[in-house]
Amino acid sequence: MQSYIQYRKIGRVLRQQFDTDHEKTIPLTDESRTVSSAGLPEAAIETEKAAASSQVMGNRVTSYAFNAVQVREKTMLDGQMQQVFIVDWDGERDPANPFNFSTIRRVTATLIVAAVAFVVGMASSIDSAVLSQASADLEVSEVAETLATGIYLIGYSAGALFAGPFSETFGRNMVYIATLAVFSIFIMASALAQNFALQMVFRFLAGFFGSTPLVCAGGSIADMWDPLEKTYGFPIYAIASFGGPVLGPVFSSYVGAPWRWAEWISLITSGVVLTIVVLFLPETYAPLILKWKASHLRQITGDARFKAELEATHTAFWTRMRIALSRPFVMALEPIIILMALYLTVLYIVLFTFLDGYTFIFADVYGISGRLADVIFVAMFVGMLLASALVHPLLRLTKKHMEKVLETGGSHIEPEIRLWFAILGGSISIPISLFWMGWTDFVSISIWSPIIASTVFGYGVICVFISAYMYIIDSYEVYAASALAFVTLLRYASAGGMTVVGISFYKNLGTHRTLTVLACISAVLVPSPYVLYKWGYLIRQHSKHAVTRK
């Protein structure tokens, strides 16, 4: 609905602009096909030079009804050359450009995208609070039932490969709506599944279609926020969306006997979010908006030569799909991608193994109910919220960095500046919190000790996630979607497997040893953001796809 209103508004503005300026037309003769710029606004002079032979109507040419049109020669299928008029933004302040949306509108759109990520993230972990009920009803072991989470995450990893090219063809909005609707259908099917096999199939498909925000959300943020603004724009999304997998068990902790209500909760929540997306989320993919603009211009003028860049350089959808499916694996050879994929994969293995252990850490040691142990997940989310305190000081730091870049003749922020979230305690907080919890998880020590440790863990996880994603996006720019697709594929496939073996770790090694092992694994990766901050530019110099600006 919102994107349709947006589409109609663009057409209405162009029609008004054309009707207002229609009388300012200049005779176009065969002898003279130049247009004088006398009396025209300065912004239109360059347009007139380019558009002198553009839109012909009754042997007259519109003087400056449409400012941002570039004339280009294009080879047609029959080998003939034809002029096309490439439609661009109407100046730097074009209100149709998502960068020029009001701050409130951009924040709202970011939170809506975060809500989509929250819903699909919540569905990944919501079944973990009803393992015993579900396993008893479906007549499988609790270890087998953990596949409800594991297979969902594996579906995530597979679906991430397809989300990018679809969003670049149909736009962000349509992909969010379509995939969230199909996701809801398979969540409902999971709730109605009468046996374990059907539950696994439907959970995988729900994860497959729920993977869209994992790849497209970064694009949506980049659509609306410039490099400086992303310093606070992306954390808004990350902190809000990361609450999904953390708070999922909280929402289902008191479901009780009809375990299927865990899925119904996911379905109800996704229905609410889907309604919000349909009604309030604008389209932010610039090439599609320009395609809308070109379509309106063709209708208004009757001239089929108005094209958007997306149309003028049209590549078959299946060709883009083939490239999109192969490029993530090409990106796997990039040094930065290897390091970041390893870092995030280990982090997600630690995270989902850690999530498996809440019952062992709190219920078994302190004698509280499993349901109350699931509620303690809130402490981890509190830690994520604390990371927002870094946004303002890092925004000031980024501004100073940008000023230095501009003074030296540069124009873009160096990607390494994005690593400050991880550097400022993010990476070190993860092993510290795990050691802390592992060595103080005794009945003789207050339960508040492991609770506070989980808060520190939440802070560390979100800081590393923000740094890793923003660093990859800024390092690879046009290839960022492919880079993120590979990282997503690897980390969720690995995390999906760990959800099955995690419970066995806690049962066989105990909470103290399991948490210590996880702490040691995460400690090995603590130097990663510091190494990249110091030598990241040198690493990017040896990359085929990463940007280098110094």
N, C-alpha and C positions, 0 to 999 in steps of 0.2 A: 504493500500500500504506500509506504513512505517513498520507495524508489519510483513508483508510478507517478506519485504527486511531483516528485523531483523531475521526472521525465517531462511531464506536462508543463511544469513551470519553465523549463528551458525553452520549450517550444513557444510558450506564450511570450517570453521575453524577446526571443528572436523575431517573432511576428510583430511585436510592438516596435522593435528597433527598425525593422524593415519598413513598416508602414510610416514611421516618423521620418525616415530618411529617403523614402522612395522618390520624393520630389527632387532630391539632390542627385539627379542623374545627368549624365553627360552624353551627348550624341557620340556614337561610335561608328566611324566611317571606315571604309576599306582603305582610304588614304592615310588616315591617322588613327592609330590604336594606342595612343598615349593619353594619360589622364593628368591634367594639371593638379598640382597640390595646393594651388592658391586658395586661401580662405578655409582650408581644412584644418582640423585640429592636428597638432604635431604628432600625436600618436597614430594618426591615420595616414600620414605621408608615406611611410614605408609600405603600408598596406596598399596604397594606391599604385605605387610603382610595381608591386607584385601582382596586384589584382586588376591591372588595366585591361587585361583580356579575359577577365574571369567571367562574371555572370552576365550573359547577354540576354536581354529581354526586349523584344521589339526594336532591335538595332540601337539599344541604349544600354549603358552599364551603370550599375549601382555604385555610387561614389564611395561612401564609407559606411554602408549599412552593416557590413560584417568586417570588423577590423583584422582579425587574425586568420587570414587565408593566404597560403603560399601556393604559387603555381609550380607544378612539377610535371615533368614528362614521364610517362609510364608506358612500358612495352606491353601491348595487349597479347592475347593468346594467338591472334593471327599474325603477330610480328609487327603490326603497325604501332607507331608512336601516337599517344593521345595525351592531351593536357588533362591533369586532374588538379583539383583545388583542395589542398590539404588543410583541414580545419584544425585550428589550435585554440588556445585560450585567448580570450579577448583582453589581453594585457595581463599584468601581474596581479591585478585585483579582481579578476573575473570571479564573481560570486559562485559560479558553478564549479570552480576548482575546489576540491576538498580541503586544500591548504588554507583557503579563505573562509571556510566555515567558521562561525563564531566559536569561541573557546568552550562555551557551554554545550554547543552542539557536538563538538569534537569529543569532549569528555563524556557526554552521554553516549555517543556512538561507541567509544572505547569501552565503557562499562557494559554496554549491551553485548559486544563481542566477548568480553570477559565472562558475562553471564552464560553465553553459549559454552565457553570452555569450562565454566564451573559445573554446568549440568552434566556434560559428558565425562568430566573428571570425577564427579560425585558417583556416577554410575559404575566407575571402575572399582571403587572400594566399598560401595554400600553393602554388598553381599557378605563382606568379611565379618560383619556383626551378627549374621544369622547362619553361620556355617553349620552349627550343630543341628538346628531345626531343619535346614535344607537337606543336609546329608541324611538325616533320619527319614524325612519324607520321600526322598528319591532313592533311598536304600543304597547309598554309597558311603565310603569312608570320608572323614573330614578332610583328609589330605587330597582326595580326589575332588571334593567339592571346592577346594581352593582354586581349581581350574576355572571356576566361574569368573574369578578375577584375572587369572593368568591368560586365558584364551581371549578375554576382552582386550587385554593389553597387546596381545599378538595381532588381533584385528586392527587395533590402533596403528601398529607399525606397517601393516600392509596397506591400509587405506590412505596413509600419509603420502604415498607415492602418486596417488591419483588426484588428490585434492587440488594441488597447485595448477596443473594445466586446465582443469575444469573452471577454476576461478578466473583464469586468464582468458577464457573464452566466453563464459556466461556472466562474469562479474562476481564480486564477493557476495552481494546480497542474495542472489538467486541460489548460489551454492550453499550458503548458510541455511536458507529456508528449506531447500530440497533435502539436504542431508539430515537436518535436524528432524524433519518430518519422517523420513525413512527410519532414522535412529529410533524415534518414538514407537514406530510400528514394531520394530524388533525387540525393543524393551518390553512392550506389551506381550509379544509372543513368548519372551523369556518368562514372564510372570504366569503365562498360561501353560507352559511346557509340562507335560505329564511324565516325562522321563529325563534321565540325566543327559542322554545323547542329544535330544532336542534342545535342552537348555544350553548345551555347549555350542551348538550350531547357531542358535539365535543370539547368544552372547557375543560370539565372534563377529557376526554380521552387524550387531549393534556397535561394537568397537570399530569396525571397518568404516561405517558411515559416521560415527562420532569423531573421527580423527580430523575432520576439516579444520577446526580452530588451531590445531597443532601446527599446521603449515600456513593457513590463510591469515591467522591473526597477526602474525608479523607483518604481512603485506598490508593488512588493514591499518595497522599503526603507522607504517611508512607512508601510506596514502594521505594521512591527515596531519602528521607531525613532522616538522623539519628536523634536521639532525640535532639541533640544540634542544628543541622542545621534546624530543624523544627521551631526554634525560628524565623527565617526569611522566611523559605519556606512556612509555612502556611499563614502568613500575605500576602504574594504575591498573593496567591490564594484568600484569603478572601476579601481583599480590591478590587481586580479586579472584582471578581464575584458579590460582593454586589452592585456594580454599576448598575446591571440589573434592579431590581425593583425600584431603585431610579431614574434612567435616562429614564425608559420606557415612562413615561408621556411627557418627554422632546421631545423624538423622534416623538411622535404622536400629539404634541400640535398644530401644524399648518396643520394637515391633512385636516380639513374642512369637506365639505359636504359628500364626499364618505368615510364614517367612516370606511369602510372595508379596507381602505388603512393602518389602524393601524395593522391589521392582515397581510397584504401583507408585511409591513416593517419587522414584526417578521419572516415571511417566507423567505424573501430575506436574512436577517441576519443569520438565521439558516442554509440556503443553503451555505452561504460563510463559516461559521464555520464548517459545516459538511465536506466540501471539504478540509479544513485545517486539520481536524482530520484524515480523510482518508489518506492524503498525508504525514503528518508530525508527528502524535502522535505515539510514540513507545508503545509497550506493556510493562507494568511495574509490572504485577502480577507475582512474583517470582515463585510460584508453577507451573504456566502454562509454563513459560520459561524453567524450568527444565523438564517439560513434553515434550517440543519440543526437548530438548537436548537428552532425553532418546529415543525419536522416531528416531532421527538421528543415535544414536548409534546402535539401532536395525537394521536399514537399512544398516549401514556401516559394521557391524560385522556379521549380520545374526543370532544374538543371541537374542532370544525373552525375555531373563531374565533381560535385562536392563529396569528398571522402575524408574519413578519419585515417590517421596513420595505421590503425589496426586493420582497416579495410584495404588500404593502398598496398600494404606489405603483407597481405593475407597469406597465411600458411595453412594448409589443410589440418583440420583438428587431429587426425590420426598421425600426421607427421609430428605435430607438437607433442602428442602423447608418447610417441616412440622416443623422441628426444628427452622428454621429461622422465621417462622410465629408465633410460640409460644414463643420463647425466649424473644422478646421485651417486652411481657407482664409480663414475669417472672422478667425482669429487672426493671419493674415498681415498684417493692417492695424495690429496693435499695435506701437507704437514700440519697445518692449523686444524683442519677437520679431523685428522687422526687424533690429535691431542685432545680437542674438545669433545669428540665423540667418546673417547676413552674416559675422559673426566665425567661427562654426563651419564655414561652407561654405568660406571662404578657408582656414581651418586644415586642413580635410580635403583640399582641393585641394593645398595645400602638402605635407601628410603623404604622400598617395599618389603625388604626383609625386616627392617625396623618396625614397620606397620604391623607385620605378622605377629610381632612379639609383645604387643601391648597387654594381651591377656596374661602371658607368662610373667612380664615385668611387674605388673600391678596386681592382677587378680590372684595369681598363685603365691606371690611373696607377701602381699599385705592383706590378703583375705577379703578384698572387696569384690563385689559382683562383677561379672564380665561386662555387664551393661554399663556400670559406672566407669570401668576401665576404658571403654570406648568413648565415653564422654570426655575423658582426659585428653583426647585428641585436640580439644579446644586450645590447650596450652601451646601446642605446636603452631596453631594458627595465630595465636597472640605473638609468637616470635616473628612470624612473617609480617605482621602489622608493624612491629618495631622497626623493621627495615625501612619503612617509609620515612623514618627520621633522617636517613641519609640523603634523601632526595634533594632537599634545599641546599645543603653544603656542596653536594656534588654538582648541582646546577651552577652554582657560583664558580666552582673549579672549572667546569666545562666552558663557561663564558670566558674566563681568563685564557683558557687554552685556545678558544676560537679567536680571541683578539690577537694572540701571538701568531696564529696561523695566517690571519689576514694581513698582519704587518709584514710577514715574509712573502707575501704574494700568493699564498694558498687560498683555498676556498672551502675546504672540507675538514671536518674533525678527523684526527687520526684515530683509528679504531681502538688503539690501546687505552685511550682515555676511558673506555667503557669498562675496563677491568677493575675500576676502583671499588665497585660494590663488593667484589670478591676479595680485593686486597684489604679493605677495611673490616677485617674480622670474619668475612664470609667463609673463606676456605678453612681457616684455622678453627672456626667455631664448630664445625662438624665433628672432627675427631675429638675435640675437647669435650663436647656434649656426650659423645658415645662412651668415652673413658669415664666421664663423670657418672653417667647412669650405670655403667657396668660395675663400677667399683663402689657404688653407694646404694645399690639395689638390695638392701638387707632389711629385714623386719626391725632390726635394732636402730635403724636410721629413719628419720622422718620421711614419709611419703612425698613431702614437698621437695625433697632433694631430686629424685628422678623427674618430678613434674617440671621443676625449673630447668633441668637439663634438657627436657624435650622442647622447652621454649627456646633455648639456645640453639638446639638442632634446627628448629623451624626457621630461625633467623639466618643461619648459615646456608640452608638449602635454597631459600629464595634469593639470597644475595648472589650465590654462585649461578643460579638459573638466569637471573637478570643479566649478569655480566656475560655469560656464555652466549646467550641469544643475541644480545646487542652487539657483541664483538663479531660474531659470525655475520650478522646482517650488514654491519658497516665494512667488514673485510671483503665481502663478496658481492655486495650490492645487487646487480642484475642476476647473479647466480645464487643469491641467498636462499631462494626457495629450494633449489636443488640441494644445497648444502644442508639446510635444515631438514629436508626430507630424509637424507641419509642418516643424520644424527638421530632423528626421530625413530626411523626404522630400527636402528641398532639398539638404542637404549630401551625402547618398549618391548622389543623381542626378548632382550636379556632380562628385563624386569619381569616379564610375563613368566619366564621359566623359574625365576627365583621365588615367586609367590608360592610355587608348589613345594620347593625344597626348604623354604624358610622355616616352616613349622618343625620339620625334622631337625634342623639345626638347633632350635631352642630345646626340643625334647631330648636330643642326644648330648648336646654340649652344655646345656643350661644357659640361663640368661647372661651370667657374668662372662663366660668364655665367648659366647656368640657376639655380645656387644663389643668385647675387646678385640675380637677378630675384625669386626666391621670397622672399629676405630683405627686399627692398624692399616687396613686397606685404604681408608680415606686419608690417613696421614701421609701416605706415599704421594698423593696427588696435591698436597697443600702447596708445594712450590710452583705449580702450573701457572696461576695468574701472574706471579712475580716474574717468572721466566719469560712469559709472553709480553709483559709490560716492558721488560728490559730489552729483549731481543726479537719481539714480534715483527718489527719492521724488516729485519734481516731475513726472517723466515718468509715473510710475504714477498720479498724480492725473488725468492727461489720458487715461487708459486706461479702456475700458468694462469690462474683465474683470480687470485686475490689482487686488490687494488694497492698501488704504491704511489704516494704523492710527494714524498720528500725529495 
